[in-house]
C-alpha cells in the first residue's frame, strides 16, 4: 500500500501545472512578439521565446462573455447558450475547470470572468463583478464575500495570484490557475506610474485610418465604431465633462460623462490629484486647439489619445506578467508548467477607423496566443495553423491526462505544440456573431475562414455575402464575392461552409430562433446602446423574420 501511495504521488508530480493568462481586448498588434511598431512587451514576449507563437489563432465569436464561455466549455456559442453579452450562460454546461478539480487538480481563478458570481470548479476565486474597475476595484470572493481593494486592478489581480501560489497552493498537487486581466478593456485608464509617459507618446497611423469602406458591403458602412463619431469624448478620450460643456461637445451616447465619472470618480484623493496633474494640461491644450481643428485633425487627435491610454494599460499587464514569470522561475515551477497568454478576442486599433471588435475581419477575429511548456514545446517556434479558443479546453485536458467530454467541439493543440503537426487535420474554422442590434451595430454574420480565404454571410436586415483573399488583400479592402476570377473558390467555400455548420450543429433554423429570442428580450428590457427608432428601422428592413 505504501509503495502504491508513493507511485501515485510521483504520478501526480508528472501532471503539468497550467497557468492560463488572458487579457481583455488585447490586440495582437499590441504585442511586440507580433508587431513592434506600437509597444514593447518584453515579458509577454518571454512566453513566445520559451515556446510557440500562433499567428493564425482566432475566436468563434468576437465579444467578451461569449468568448469566455467558449473557452470554458469547448463549445460554440449556440450550444453553450452564451451567444452575446445579454443572454445568460447556461450553468448546466460542464466546464473544463470542473473536470480538473474532479481529477485532483488545485484550481483557482483571479480577475475578470465577466459573467456569473460563483464560477464552478474552483477551490479559490476572487473575480471582478461584470467589467470591473481599473481603480480601487470591487471583487466577488469565494471566502470573504464582496470586497473592495485599494490600488490599480492589474497589480491587485497579480498580487492575489502570487499570494495564492505562495500561500495556498499545495506543493504536492498539480494546479490549474486562471489569471485574468481586465485590461485593456474600455474605458482605458492606465496606472498612475504610466500616465505621464504614455500621454507624451505618438504612434504611427494605420493605413486604413480614414477608410471609406468602398469595396465592402453594408455592414462595414453602418457599423458604429468610428473613432471620431462613436467613441466617447469623456469616458474614452478623457476630455473632462466641464471641458465638453465649454466647447459645446454633446454627450451623444447619453452615457459618456457618466462613464468618466464612474471610472475616474472611483479614485481616491491622491490618485485623482496625480491623474489631474497629467490630464489637466492635456485638456487645456485640447480646449485651446479644438475650435480650429478640422475633422481630419480631430480624428488624428482621437487616434493618438486612444492609443496612449489603451497601450498604457498594456504596459501594466506586461509588467505583471513578468512578476508571475519571475515567481515561477525563482520557485522551480517553470519546468513542468504550461503557460498560456491570450486575449478573449482581438481589437481594432484605428484600422478602418475603428475601435472595438465583433467583426470576423482580422483585427477582431484573430487573437494573440503564446504557449510555453519547457521540455515539450520547442523554444521560439511558430505555427500558422487555424486554431481557436474553442480548442483550449481539450488541449488542457489532454495535457493533464483527463478525458474530454464527447460533446466538446475543439481540437487539442498538443500535436502542434509537441512537433507532431502532421496529426493536425483542421484547415478551416467557423465563426458566428449574434449581438445585433446593439451597441456598435455590427450586423449578425457567420463565416468560414481558411489560411487563404474568408467567406462571410451577413444576415437579418441584410442578405449579403463577402469573400476576401487573405493573402493578396491582408487589409480586407476588396470584397471579391462577385469577381468571376474567384467563382470556383466561392463555390468551394460555400460547400465547406455548409459542411462546417453541420459539423458544429449550427443552422439557419437555430439562427432564426436565437434572433427571435433576442428581439423578445428587447420588448421586455428595451433597446441597449442605441435608439429605439434604429430598431424600428432595422425591423422594417428585416429579410430574415417571416
Phi, psi and omega per residue, in radians:
X1 nan -0.705 3.124
X2 -1.093 -0.750 3.141
X3 -1.093 -0.750 3.124
X4 -1.051 -0.718 3.139
X5 -1.100 -0.730 3.129
X6 -1.131 -0.742 3.132
X7 -1.121 -0.681 3.128
X8 -1.108 -0.740 3.105
X9 -1.116 -0.690 3.132
X10 -1.120 -0.686 3.117
X11 -1.153 -0.654 3.091
X12 -1.009 -0.732 -3.097
X13 -1.153 -0.492 -3.108
X14 -1.302 -0.468 -3.134
X15 -1.165 2.288 -3.033
X16 -1.259 2.559 2.905
X17 -1.303 2.722 3.104
X18 -2.308 2.197 3.012
X19 -2.057 1.962 -3.114
X20 -1.779 1.911 -3.117
X21 -1.827 2.116 3.121
X22 -2.342 2.286 3.003
X23 -1.749 3.035 -3.060
X24 -1.984 2.028 3.135
X25 1.191 0.551 3.127
X26 -1.497 1.833 3.135
X27 -1.135 2.442 3.093
X28 -1.100 -0.459 3.110
X29 -1.131 -0.314 -3.088
X30 -1.796 0.529 2.996
X31 -2.263 2.173 -3.005
X32 -1.190 -0.328 3.028
X33 -1.118 -0.426 3.088
X34 -1.699 -0.713 -3.006
X35 -2.771 2.161 -3.051
X36 -1.642 0.060 -3.004
X37 -1.284 -0.447 -3.028
X38 -1.828 -0.726 -3.038
X39 -2.751 2.659 3.007
X40 -1.728 2.229 3.124
X41 -2.178 1.243 -3.000
X42 -1.081 -0.536 -3.100
X43 -1.371 -0.737 3.031
X44 -1.088 -0.692 3.110
X45 -1.061 -0.503 3.115
X46 -0.992 -0.606 -3.139
X47 -1.143 -0.736 3.104
X48 -1.147 -0.671 -3.140
X49 -1.171 -0.557 3.107
X50 -1.406 -0.361 -2.987
X51 -2.545 -2.246 -2.987
X52 -2.079 2.419 3.058
X53 -1.875 2.123 3.106
X54 -1.651 2.189 -3.064
X55 -1.741 -0.138 3.109
X56 -2.193 0.494 3.085
X57 -1.246 2.516 -3.075
X58 -2.590 3.099 3.105
X59 -2.038 2.865 3.131
X60 -1.568 -0.294 -3.031
X61 -2.880 1.866 -2.939
X62 -1.467 1.317 3.052
X63 -2.802 2.597 -2.806
X64 -0.973 -1.164 -3.022
X65 -1.119 -0.751 3.082
X66 -1.043 -0.656 3.099
X67 -1.083 -0.745 -3.118
X68 -1.180 -0.634 3.102
X69 -1.153 -0.685 3.088
X70 -1.108 -0.733 3.126
X71 -1.077 -0.780 -3.081
X72 -1.222 -0.605 -3.019
X73 -1.774 -0.365 -3.021
X74 1.198 0.482 -3.120
X75 -2.302 2.623 3.035
X76 -1.139 2.797 -3.020
X77 -1.020 -0.677 -3.075
X78 -1.179 -0.284 3.097
X79 -1.724 -0.630 -3.120
X80 -1.478 -0.156 3.032
X81 1.599 -0.285 -3.095
X82 -1.675 1.295 -3.089
X83 -1.370 -0.383 -3.122
X84 -2.673 -3.051 -3.103
X85 -1.386 -0.083 -3.081
X86 -1.720 -0.813 -3.125
X87 -1.179 2.507 -3.129
X88 -1.301 2.677 3.031
X89 -1.223 2.369 3.106
X90 -1.332 1.848 -3.023
X91 -1.302 -0.045 3.031
X92 -1.387 -0.176 3.085
X93 -1.072 2.481 2.957
X94 -1.529 2.226 3.135
X95 -1.819 2.698 -3.090
X96 -1.126 -0.554 3.060
X97 -1.053 -0.592 3.076
X98 -1.054 -0.737 -3.121
X99 -1.176 -0.634 3.079
X100 -1.151 -0.748 -3.137
X101 -1.106 -0.749 3.129
X102 -1.122 -0.494 -3.105
X103 -1.537 0.140 3.061
X104 1.661 0.140 3.064
X105 -1.407 2.543 2.917
X106 -1.367 2.375 -3.081
X107 -2.258 2.439 3.129
X108 -2.632 2.615 3.091
X109 -2.384 2.280 3.081
X110 -2.337 2.251 3.063
X111 2.100 -2.395 -2.999
X112 -1.754 2.010 2.972
X113 -1.641 -0.712 3.071
X114 1.615 -0.537 3.129
X115 -2.382 2.525 3.126
X116 1.378 2.822 3.141
X117 -2.240 0.193 3.132
X118 -2.566 1.247 -3.071
X119 -1.035 2.346 -3.063
X120 -1.421 2.490 3.020
X121 1.584 0.308 -3.090
X122 -2.106 2.261 3.050
X123 -1.229 -0.543 -3.132
X124 -2.533 2.454 2.994
X125 -2.674 2.610 2.974
X126 -2.483 1.879 -2.998
X127 -2.180 2.660 3.100
X128 -1.310 2.479 3.017
X129 -1.295 2.166 3.130
X130 1.020 -2.238 -3.136
X131 -1.316 -0.407 -3.094
X132 1.321 3.102 -3.116
X133 -2.238 2.629 3.129
X134 -1.290 -0.715 -3.071
X135 -1.911 2.333 3.072
X136 0.852 0.992 -2.986
X137 -1.303 2.723 2.976
X138 -1.538 2.682 3.069
X139 -2.390 2.522 2.934
X140 -1.686 2.182 -3.069
X141 -2.108 2.760 -3.138
X142 -1.276 -0.657 -2.985
X143 -2.010 -0.249 -3.024
X144 -1.996 0.044 -3.053
X145 1.324 -2.697 3.109
X146 -1.549 2.279 -3.099
X147 -2.279 2.785 3.012
X148 -2.104 2.328 -3.069
X149 -2.098 2.244 -3.137
X150 -1.302 2.336 3.080
X151 2.321 -2.830 -3.088
X152 -1.822 2.339 -2.904
X153 -1.014 -0.714 -3.091
X154 -1.150 -0.676 3.085
X155 -1.172 -0.718 -3.075
X156 -1.166 -0.781 3.120
X157 -1.034 -0.674 3.113
X158 -1.216 -0.719 3.080
X159 -0.988 -0.792 -3.140
X160 -1.102 -0.717 -3.141
X161 -1.117 -0.827 -3.128
X162 -1.177 -0.633 3.104
X163 -1.098 -0.708 3.119
X164 -1.149 -0.773 3.125
X165 -1.052 -0.680 -3.064
X166 -1.416 -0.691 -2.922
X167 -2.011 -0.363 -3.112
X168 -1.921 -0.508 -3.108
X169 -1.120 2.387 3.072
X170 -1.630 2.108 -3.005
X171 -1.092 -0.472 -3.049
X172 -1.439 -0.114 -3.100
X173 -2.077 2.533 3.064
X174 -1.232 2.797 -3.125
X175 -2.337 2.713 3.017
X176 -2.198 1.966 -3.003
X177 -2.063 2.221 3.064
X178 -1.871 2.014 -3.043
X179 -2.012 1.758 -2.840
X180 -2.097 2.030 -3.095
X181 -1.581 2.541 2.953
X182 -1.246 -0.779 -3.107
X183 -1.123 2.629 -0.037
X184 -1.704 0.925 -3.136
X185 -1.233 2.573 3.012
X186 -1.022 2.502 -0.080
X187 -1.447 2.503 -2.897
X188 -1.596 1.901 3.118
X189 -2.086 1.811 3.109
X190 -1.190 2.838 3.070
X191 -1.158 2.716 -3.128
X192 -0.927 -0.672 -3.060
X193 -1.215 -0.204 -3.085
X194 -1.928 -0.235 -2.971
X195 -1.187 -0.692 -3.141
X196 -1.125 -0.738 -3.135
X197 -1.139 -0.872 -2.982
X198 -1.345 -0.470 3.086
X199 -1.242 -0.173 3.094
X200 -1.693 -0.128 -3.077
X201 -1.421 2.686 3.049
X202 -2.250 2.390 -2.992
X203 -2.060 2.596 3.081
X204 -1.152 2.465 -3.120
X205 -1.451 2.480 3.034
X206 -1.168 2.634 -3.088
X207 -1.146 -0.354 -3.110
X208 -1.807 0.332 -3.104
X209 -0.983 -0.654 -3.121
X210 -1.856 0.649 3.140
X211 -0.960 2.362 3.084
X212 -1.819 0.037 3.033
X213 1.137 0.261 2.998
X214 -1.122 2.338 -3.112
X215 1.653 -0.058 3.053
X216 -1.991 3.025 -3.120
X217 -1.573 -2.878 -3.078
X218 -1.114 -0.649 -3.013
X219 -1.023 -0.831 3.140
X220 -1.134 -0.623 -3.096
X221 -1.258 -0.528 -3.035
X222 -1.754 -0.113 3.120
X223 -1.092 2.554 -3.115
X224 -1.939 1.266 -3.114
X225 -2.332 0.270 -3.078
X226 -1.233 2.347 -3.099
X227 -1.012 -0.702 -3.082
X228 -1.404 -0.750 -2.956
X229 -1.631 -0.383 -3.013
X230 -2.143 -0.246 3.096
X231 -1.365 2.437 3.137
X232 -1.200 2.476 -3.139
X233 -1.338 -0.762 -3.106
X234 -1.482 -1.013 -3.077
X235 -1.049 -0.681 -3.062
X236 -1.701 -0.898 -3.073
X237 -1.540 -0.084 3.068
X238 1.145 0.529 2.948
X239 -1.368 2.100 -3.065
X240 -1.039 2.462 3.141
X241 -0.891 -0.690 -3.138
X242 -1.164 -0.548 3.089
X243 -1.247 -0.677 3.038
X244 -0.992 -0.795 -3.135
X245 -1.101 -0.742 -3.126
X246 -1.121 -0.578 -3.114
X247 -1.614 -0.087 -3.135
X248 1.298 0.472 3.107
X249 -1.520 2.062 -3.086
X250 -1.323 2.748 3.009
X251 -1.501 1.432 -2.966
X252 -1.164 -0.587 -3.086
X253 -1.412 -0.367 -3.085
X254 1.494 -0.133 3.118
X255 -2.320 0.192 -3.108
X256 -1.093 -1.054 -3.115
X257 -1.096 -0.637 3.113
X258 -1.090 -0.655 3.112
X259 -1.117 -0.707 3.116
X260 -1.115 -0.840 -3.111
X261 -1.133 -0.657 -3.131
X262 -1.094 -0.739 -3.055
X263 -1.531 -0.944 -3.135
X264 -1.211 -0.500 3.138
X265 -1.200 -0.226 3.108
X266 -1.389 -0.239 -3.053
X267 -1.193 2.574 2.997
X268 -1.383 3.115 -3.020
X269 -1.057 -0.743 -3.129
X270 -1.193 -0.794 3.120
X271 -1.029 -0.760 -3.119
X272 -1.167 -0.655 3.109
X273 -1.119 -0.747 3.109
X274 -1.138 -0.669 3.104
X275 -1.102 -0.863 -3.101
X276 -1.143 -0.520 3.116
X277 -1.078 -0.550 3.136
X278 -1.643 -0.871 -3.025
X279 -1.408 -0.311 3.042
X280 -1.040 -0.954 3.087
X281 -1.067 -0.599 3.071
X282 -1.039 -0.760 3.132
X283 -1.175 -0.696 3.140
X284 -1.129 -0.730 3.118
X285 -1.126 -0.713 3.124
X286 -1.150 -0.730 -3.125
X287 -1.063 -0.637 3.131
X288 -1.266 -0.605 -3.046
X289 -1.507 -0.547 -2.938
X290 -0.956 -0.786 -3.056
X291 -1.011 -0.449 -3.091
X292 -1.852 0.039 -3.081
X293 -1.322 2.390 3.010
X294 -1.360 2.961 3.087
X295 -1.061 -0.685 3.122
X296 -1.122 -0.729 3.127
X297 -1.159 -0.650 3.085
X298 -1.111 -0.727 3.126
X299 -1.088 -0.779 3.136
X300 -1.119 -0.704 3.126
X301 -1.103 -0.772 -3.093
X302 -1.179 -0.619 3.084
X303 -1.063 -0.822 -3.130
X304 -1.126 -0.750 3.129
X305 -1.070 -0.739 3.133
X306 -1.038 -0.938 -3.077
X307 -1.173 -0.592 3.110
X308 -1.013 -0.809 -3.114
X309 -1.342 -0.748 -3.130
X310 -1.052 -0.888 -3.111
X311 -1.239 -0.489 3.071
X312 -1.097 -0.629 3.094
X313 -1.221 -0.551 3.139
X314 -1.225 -0.541 3.093
X315 -0.981 -0.701 3.117
X316 -1.226 -0.645 3.093
X317 -1.055 -0.813 -3.108
X318 -1.110 -0.758 3.091
X319 -0.996 -0.765 -3.060
X320 -1.327 -0.570 2.978
X321 -1.036 -0.687 3.082
X322 -1.060 -0.671 3.106
X323 -1.060 -0.741 -3.132
X324 -1.202 -0.779 3.115
X325 -1.066 -0.711 3.109
X326 -1.079 -0.701 3.124
X327 -1.104 -0.783 -3.138
X328 -1.049 -0.753 3.141
X329 -1.159 -0.752 -3.083
X330 -1.209 -0.378 -3.054
X331 -1.989 0.328 3.040
X332 1.137 0.498 -3.090
X333 -1.797 -0.023 -3.061
X334 -1.298 -0.591 -2.946
X335 -1.084 -0.725 -3.064
X336 -2.070 0.730 -3.115
X337 -2.240 2.242 3.007
X338 -1.490 2.180 -3.135
X339 -2.045 2.140 -3.133
X340 -2.049 2.341 2.942
X341 -2.125 2.247 3.122
X342 -2.676 -3.090 3.039
X343 -2.277 2.803 3.121
X344 -1.257 -0.207 2.996
X345 -3.125 3.126 3.039
X346 -1.439 -2.929 -3.102
X347 -2.842 2.558 3.086
X348 -1.476 2.249 3.092
X349 -1.990 0.965 3.132
X350 1.613 -0.196 3.082
X351 -1.081 2.350 -3.079
X352 1.092 0.306 -3.140
X353 1.341 0.243 -2.950
X354 -1.901 2.797 2.779
X355 -2.174 3.105 -3.104
X356 1.347 -2.701 -2.941
X357 -2.580 -2.204 2.941
X358 1.422 -0.763 3.130
X359 -1.232 2.773 3.009
X360 -1.471 -0.026 3.024
X361 -1.092 2.667 -2.830
X362 -0.955 -0.794 -3.030
X363 -1.074 -0.437 3.107
X364 -1.631 -0.761 -3.055
X365 -1.236 -0.718 -3.139
X366 -1.388 2.598 -3.120
X367 -2.378 2.603 3.063
X368 -1.169 2.515 3.048
X369 -2.624 2.020 3.131
X370 -2.243 2.251 -3.059
X371 -2.306 2.165 3.064
X372 -2.021 2.447 3.063
X373 -2.692 1.452 -3.041
X374 -0.904 2.316 -3.125
X375 1.543 -0.275 -3.138
X376 -2.018 -0.707 -3.103
X377 -1.867 2.266 -3.121
X378 -1.121 2.239 3.138
X379 -1.083 2.383 3.080
X380 1.282 0.280 -3.113
X381 -1.498 2.845 3.138
X382 -2.375 2.684 3.036
X383 -2.405 2.372 3.063
X384 -1.887 0.302 -3.138
X385 -1.227 2.735 -3.105
X386 -1.433 1.595 3.139
X387 -1.935 2.786 -3.093
X388 -2.423 2.880 3.004
X389 -1.072 -0.337 3.039
X390 -1.023 -0.413 -3.014
X391 -1.575 -0.206 -2.990
X392 -1.094 -0.811 -3.057
X393 -1.008 -0.861 -3.097
X394 -1.205 -0.522 3.069
X395 -1.105 -0.862 -3.113
X396 -1.130 -0.724 -3.128
X397 -1.103 -0.753 3.118
X398 -1.125 -0.724 -3.135
X399 -1.054 -0.604 -3.111
X400 -1.562 -0.050 -3.131
X401 1.289 0.513 3.141
X402 -1.881 2.307 -3.113
X403 -1.213 2.299 3.136
X404 -1.474 2.482 3.059
X405 -1.021 2.562 -3.069
X406 -1.180 -0.350 -3.113
X407 -1.581 0.015 2.997
X408 -1.201 2.535 -2.959
X409 -1.943 -0.030 -3.109
X410 -1.477 -3.037 3.056
X411 -2.282 2.343 -3.136
X412 -1.100 2.388 3.111
X413 -1.486 0.011 -3.070
X414 -0.951 -0.759 3.110
X415 -1.027 -0.667 3.122
X416 -1.225 -0.700 -3.093
X417 -1.208 -0.538 -3.032
X418 -1.823 0.287 3.036
X419 1.399 0.327 3.118
X420 -1.998 0.904 -3.035
X421 -1.139 -0.298 3.093
X422 -1.152 -0.286 3.106
X423 -1.536 -0.085 3.119
X424 -1.467 2.235 -3.021
X425 -1.979 -0.261 -3.051
X426 -1.366 2.356 3.062
X427 -2.187 0.077 3.114
X428 -2.637 2.623 3.100
X429 -2.160 2.804 -3.082
X430 -1.988 2.485 -3.099
X431 -2.355 2.499 3.065
X432 -2.632 2.135 3.124
X433 -1.971 2.357 -2.959
X434 -2.090 -0.397 -2.885
X435 -1.401 1.371 3.090
X436 -2.690 2.404 0.019
X437 -1.365 2.434 -3.138
X438 -2.919 -3.010 3.098
X439 -0.942 2.423 -3.131
X440 1.363 -0.282 2.948
X441 0.916 0.750 3.026
X442 -1.500 2.134 -3.002
X443 -1.189 2.689 3.081
X444 -1.076 2.395 3.120
X445 -2.825 2.740 3.014
X446 -2.336 2.818 -2.993
X447 -2.776 2.756 2.908
X448 -2.045 2.395 -3.075
X449 -2.285 2.242 3.011
X450 -1.995 -3.131 3.089
X451 -1.084 -0.523 -3.032
X452 -1.738 -0.561 -2.964
X453 -2.424 2.869 3.116
X454 -2.485 2.050 3.101
X455 -1.921 2.188 -3.012
X456 -2.209 2.434 2.997
X457 -2.083 2.018 3.017
X458 -1.620 2.315 -3.031
X459 -2.460 3.059 -3.132
X460 1.732 -1.505 3.129
X461 -1.615 -0.039 2.983
X462 -2.373 2.928 3.019
X463 -2.418 1.456 -3.006
X464 -2.274 2.502 3.104
X465 -2.009 2.496 3.062
X466 -2.308 2.503 3.103
X467 -2.325 2.250 -3.125
X468 -2.171 2.446 3.049
X469 -1.583 1.767 -3.012
X470 -1.197 -0.426 -3.129
X471 -1.416 -0.854 -3.053
X472 -1.585 -0.191 3.136
X473 -2.395 1.153 -3.041
X474 -1.117 -0.390 3.099
X475 -1.523 -0.005 3.084
X476 0.931 1.015 -3.082
X477 -1.782 -0.290 -3.039
X478 -2.262 1.987 3.035
X479 -1.335 2.030 -3.076
X480 -1.839 0.379 -3.075
X481 -1.028 -0.662 -3.121
X482 -1.656 0.030 -3.134
X483 -1.267 2.118 -3.114
X484 -1.060 -0.435 3.110
X485 -1.152 -0.334 -3.113
X486 -1.897 0.224 -3.058
X487 -1.047 -0.764 3.141
X488 -1.134 -0.730 3.116
X489 -1.132 -0.725 3.140
X490 -1.033 -0.845 -3.117
X491 -1.134 -0.694 3.114
X492 -1.082 -0.767 -3.129
X493 -1.192 -0.595 3.068
X494 -1.050 -0.763 3.113
X495 -1.118 -0.725 3.133
X496 -1.191 -0.618 3.102
X497 -1.143 -0.779 3.090
X498 -1.016 -0.733 -3.099
X499 -1.184 -0.706 -3.088
X500 -1.288 -0.542 3.055
X501 -1.147 -0.701 3.090
X502 -1.163 -0.719 3.137
X503 -1.006 -0.743 -3.083
X504 -1.618 0.067 3.068
X505 1.326 0.453 3.107
X506 -1.802 2.745 -3.108
X507 -2.862 2.924 3.080
X508 -1.137 -0.569 3.118
X509 -1.134 -0.732 3.095
X510 -1.135 -0.759 3.120
X511 -1.024 -0.735 3.140
X512 -1.116 -0.792 3.131
X513 -1.066 -0.784 -3.141
X514 -1.134 -0.640 3.101
X515 -1.119 -0.804 -3.136
X516 -1.109 -0.692 3.089
X517 -1.113 -0.697 -3.140
X518 -1.101 -0.811 -3.124
X519 -1.163 -0.578 3.051
X520 -1.097 -0.623 3.099
X521 -1.080 -0.623 3.124
X522 -1.194 -0.613 3.087
X523 -1.102 -0.571 -3.113
X524 -1.452 -0.830 -2.973
X525 -1.796 -0.291 -3.086
X526 1.570 2.776 -3.112
X527 -1.211 2.510 -3.123
X528 -2.076 2.171 3.005
X529 1.515 0.025 3.093
X530 -2.762 2.962 -3.027
X531 -1.417 2.569 3.121
X532 -1.000 -0.598 3.137
X533 -1.082 -0.580 3.091
X534 -1.110 -0.742 3.139
X535 -1.074 -0.735 -3.134
X536 -1.124 -0.675 3.091
X537 -1.128 -0.693 3.118
X538 -1.102 -0.771 -3.123
X539 -1.115 -0.582 3.093
X540 -1.130 -0.622 -3.099
X541 -1.526 -0.084 -3.016
X542 -0.941 2.251 3.098
X543 -1.870 0.025 -2.976
X544 -1.854 -0.824 -3.085
X545 -1.290 2.445 -3.132
X546 -1.754 nan nan
